[in-house]
Amino acid sequence: MLENEPLPDQSRTSVITIAIGIVVLAAIGVSLWVVLKPAPVQRPPAVQINIPAPMNVDETSYAKNVRFENVAMSRAENFLHQEVTILRAEAVNGGTRPLQRIVVTVEFSNDAHEVIFRESRAVLGNPPAVLSPGQRRSFEISFDGVPPSWNMQRPAVEVTYLEFAPQE
């Protein structure tokens, strides 16, 4: 027998020691992973806040009396160096009743005339100021998520909610 050759018992013992070491390291690794892994984020379901109720028949028929004039589009860069699309316009109350609230939905389209971006916003300020019959009010809405596939045409602006001012 050579001097450097391990005895059969020593060889078997070192293989068992290595196997036990691997099992212990694996157990420690799994234990650390279980203890240190971040807990799954429980997100509440998406809830839209301040969604107005559907318009009643009077409000729906009155919506055609609200016009948007002097519509102008521009683009600018915000402080985060993101491109922002800005819509400036005037809401005109062409009817006979004062309005307390107007919500418009703006839809941007692509070259195939498909709506690619839609957003709704109130336009009479916060808190809203009454828009009397025949009166006009300027407003501005900034959009920071308009896709680059926008066809650069004027977006559709539609009244999707209005509320009459209380009669005094």
N, C-alpha and C positions, 0 to 999 in steps of 0.2 A: 504494500500500500504506500502511496506517495504521501509526503508530509502535508502538502497543501490541500489534498482531497478531503472534503468533509466526510464525517462519518454519516452513515445512513440516517441515524436518529437526529443528528444536527440539521441535516438537509430538510427533513420532514418538519422539524420544529420551526425553521425559519419560514417555510412556505405557509404554515398555519399562522404564524405571527403576522406575516404580511397580509394574509386574507382577513384576519381579525382586524388589523389596522384599517384596511380598506372599508370594511363593514362599519367600523366605528366612525371613520371620517364621513362616510355617506350618511349615517344616522345623524351626525352633528350638522351636516349640510342641510338635510331635509328639515331638521328641527329649526335651524336658523331661518330657513326660507318660510316656514309656516309662521314663525313668531314675527318676523320682520316684514313680510310682504304687506303692501298697503291694502287696507280694506277696500272692497269694491265700492265705488261711488254710487250711492243711491240717489238718483236724480228724480225730483218730482216730475210728474207728467207735465208737458208743456201746457201752460195755461195763458191765455191771452187776457190781459187786464184792460178794463175800461172799454170793452167792446160794446158799442151802443146796441140797443134793441133794434130789431128790424123796423123799418119805417112803416107807419100805418098808411092807409089809403090816401088821406089828405096830404101827408108829407111826400109820398111817392108822386102824386100828381103835381105838387108844387115844385118839385125838384127841377122840372123843365124850365122854370122861371129864373133859375140861377144860371148866369152865364159867366164865362171866363174870358176876359179880354186882355189885350196887351201882354200876351204870353211870350216870354223870352227865356231862352236856355243859355246857360254858360257853364264852363268847366273851370275849376280852380284846384289848387293843391292845398290840403289841410296841413296842420302843424305836424302830422305824422308822415308827411310827404306822400299821402295817398290822393288820388284824383277824386274830386267830388263834383257831382253834376248838380247844378242849381237851376230850379224852375222858379221864375218870378212871374206873377200874374196879378190880375185884379178880379176879385169875385164881385159880381154885380147882382143885386137883388132886383130882378125885373118884375116881381109880383107885387101884391098888395099887403103882405103880412111881414112883420118884423121877424128876423131870424136870430136865434140865440146861439146856434151851433151849426156848423157845416163841416162834414168830413168828406174829403175827396179821396178817390183812389186814382193813382197815377200808374199807367201801364206803358212800359217801354217795349218796343218790338225789334225783331231782327229783320234782315232783308227778305225773309220768307213771310213776313207779317205775322210771325208767331210771338206771343207775349213771352218775354224772357225775364222780366222783372216787374213786380207789382208791389206797391206800397200804399197804405192809407194813412192820411194825416188830417188833423183838424186845422182849419185855416183862419179862424176868427180870433186867434190869440189865446193866451192863457193868463188869467181867466178870460173867457170869450167876451167880446164887446158886441152888443146888439148891432145887426146890420138891418137898418130900416129900409122900407120900400124905396126903390130908386137910388139907394146909396151904393157906393162901391168901396171896396177895401183891398189894398195891396197886401200880398202875402208872398213869402219866399219859403221854398222847401229844398233842403239839401239832401242828396242821396249819395251815400258812399259805397254802395254795392252794385252799381249798374255794370253789367257785364260788358266786356269789350266787343261782343257781338251786336251791341245796340246799333241800329241803322242810322243813328244821328238825326232822325226825324223827330218832330215834335211828338211827345208822348200823348196818349189819350188821357184826358182829365175828366172825371165823371163824379157827380155828387152821389155818394153812397149812403149818406145819412144827413139828415137835417132835423133841427128841432126848432119849433116856433118859440118866440119869446112870449112870456106870459102877458096876457092882455091886462092893461092897467085901468 
